[in-house]
Amino acid sequence: MSACLGINHEKYDNNLKIVSNDSSTTNCLGPLGKDIHDDFGMMEGLMATVYAITATQKITDGSSGKLWYYGCGAAQKTIIPASMGTAKAVGKVTPELNWKLTGMASQIPNPSSNESRI
């Protein structure tokens, strides 16, 4: 089960062997997307998140071995595009939003804060 407080937490069952609490971004945008959809209906939406730098980012330019953009730009001086699986995760916890959301993310030279919006 993929759980998100405020959306589907009541489906929790003690017999479940594995429960995922999803990411912080999903826990932020999931309830917001559900509220917007419940109150106004949502045909489609764009999610944007700005993340702080992480340990996976290089401090100097170089190859990353993963995605090309993980190796470009010094993490502490550059805004770097990032991947996010939040649109898919929100669709799992709120099935009526499945395939209705698109997401984009950036990592910025900030050590400790994130910002998300729909």
C-alpha positions as CSV (number, residue, x, y, z in Angstrom):
1,M,0.0,0.0,0.0
2,S,1.1,3.5,-0.8
3,A,-0.3,5.7,2.0
4,C,-0.7,9.5,2.1
5,L,-2.2,11.1,5.2
6,G,-5.4,13.0,4.4
7,I,-6.0,11.0,1.2
8,N,-6.1,7.3,1.7
9,H,-4.7,6.6,5.2
10,E,-8.1,5.1,6.3
11,K,-7.4,2.1,3.9
12,Y,-4.5,1.0,6.1
13,D,-4.9,-2.5,7.3
14,N,-2.9,-4.2,10.1
15,N,-2.5,-7.3,7.9
16,L,-0.4,-5.4,5.3
17,K,3.2,-6.5,5.3
18,I,4.6,-3.4,3.5
19,V,3.3,0.2,3.7
20,S,5.0,3.1,2.0
21,N,4.5,6.6,3.2
22,D,5.5,8.1,-0.2
23,S,7.8,11.0,-0.6
24,S,7.7,14.4,1.1
25,T,6.6,16.0,-2.2
26,T,3.8,13.5,-2.6
27,N,2.7,14.1,1.0
28,C,2.7,17.9,0.2
29,L,1.1,17.9,-3.3
30,G,-1.2,14.8,-2.9
31,P,-3.7,16.4,-0.4
32,L,-3.6,19.7,-2.3
33,G,-4.4,18.1,-5.6
34,K,-7.2,16.0,-4.1
35,D,-8.7,19.1,-2.5
36,I,-8.6,21.1,-5.8
37,H,-10.1,18.2,-7.7
38,D,-12.8,17.6,-5.1
39,D,-13.8,21.3,-4.9
40,F,-13.4,22.4,-8.5
41,G,-12.6,19.3,-10.7
42,M,-9.3,19.0,-12.4
43,M,-8.9,18.2,-16.0
44,E,-5.1,18.5,-15.9
45,G,-2.5,20.2,-13.8
46,L,1.2,21.1,-13.6
47,M,3.2,20.5,-10.4
48,A,6.4,22.4,-9.8
49,T,8.9,21.7,-7.0
50,V,12.1,23.4,-6.1
51,Y,14.4,21.1,-4.1
52,A,17.5,22.0,-2.0
53,I,20.8,20.5,-3.2
54,T,21.4,16.8,-2.2
55,A,24.3,14.5,-1.7
56,T,23.9,13.0,-5.2
57,Q,24.8,16.2,-6.9
58,K,28.3,17.0,-8.0
59,I,30.1,20.0,-6.6
60,T,31.9,20.3,-9.9
61,D,31.0,19.4,-13.5
62,G,31.6,15.8,-14.4
63,S,29.9,12.6,-15.5
64,S,27.3,11.2,-13.1
65,G,26.7,7.7,-14.4
66,K,23.0,8.2,-14.0
67,L,21.1,11.0,-15.8
68,W,23.1,13.5,-17.8
69,Y,21.8,16.5,-15.8
70,Y,23.1,15.1,-12.5
71,G,26.6,15.8,-13.7
72,C,26.2,19.3,-15.1
73,G,26.8,22.3,-13.1
74,A,28.3,22.8,-9.8
75,A,25.6,22.1,-7.2
76,Q,26.3,25.1,-5.1
77,K,26.2,27.6,-7.9
78,T,23.6,26.3,-10.4
79,I,19.9,25.6,-10.8
80,I,19.8,22.1,-12.1
81,P,16.7,20.3,-13.6
82,A,15.7,17.3,-11.7
83,S,13.4,14.3,-12.1
84,M,10.4,13.7,-10.0
85,G,8.0,10.8,-9.8
86,T,5.4,12.7,-7.9
87,A,2.8,12.8,-10.7
88,K,2.8,9.0,-10.8
89,A,2.7,8.7,-7.0
90,V,-0.2,11.2,-6.6
91,G,-2.1,9.1,-9.2
92,K,-1.6,6.0,-7.1
93,V,-2.9,7.5,-3.9
94,T,-5.7,9.5,-5.7
95,P,-6.8,7.4,-8.6
96,E,-9.0,10.1,-10.0
97,L,-5.9,12.2,-10.6
98,N,-4.0,9.5,-12.4
99,W,-2.6,10.8,-15.8
100,K,-3.9,14.3,-15.1
101,L,-0.8,15.8,-13.6
102,T,2.6,16.6,-15.1
103,G,5.6,17.6,-12.9
104,M,8.8,19.5,-13.2
105,A,11.5,20.0,-10.6
106,S,14.7,21.9,-10.1
107,Q,17.5,21.7,-7.5
108,I,18.9,25.0,-6.3
109,P,21.9,26.0,-4.3
110,N,20.1,26.1,-1.0
111,P,21.0,23.6,1.8
112,S,17.7,23.0,3.5
113,S,14.4,24.0,2.0
114,N,11.8,22.8,-0.6
115,E,8.9,24.5,-2.3
116,S,6.0,22.8,-4.2
117,R,2.9,24.1,-6.0
118,I,0.2,23.0,-8.4
